[in-house]
């Protein structure tokens, strides 16, 4: 995944949301519905330069009943869940396999299988 070019993807750059059920908890909206994506597989990629102090990431995903997800840091698989029929969201923390090198570029990739959502449900990363 180091050579993959995602520059043509829809940028997550909206500072407001049409989501009436939940306000933003991040600097920009990561609700897929704000960008016109409402069901199916949602692939999020975030680029960052490491400070060197990062040890993991805490995420909250919403994807509808029994949704699943997988997470990678660069080419390293961090974790996944096949979902549960009783849950439509998940909060979790994943540890990075080793310390990140200060000043190096990293890409966090999150694949979420969205099973659909009710009107005004969040559907994304918070």
Order of alpha helices (4+ residues) and beta strands (2+ residues): beta-beta-beta-beta-beta-beta
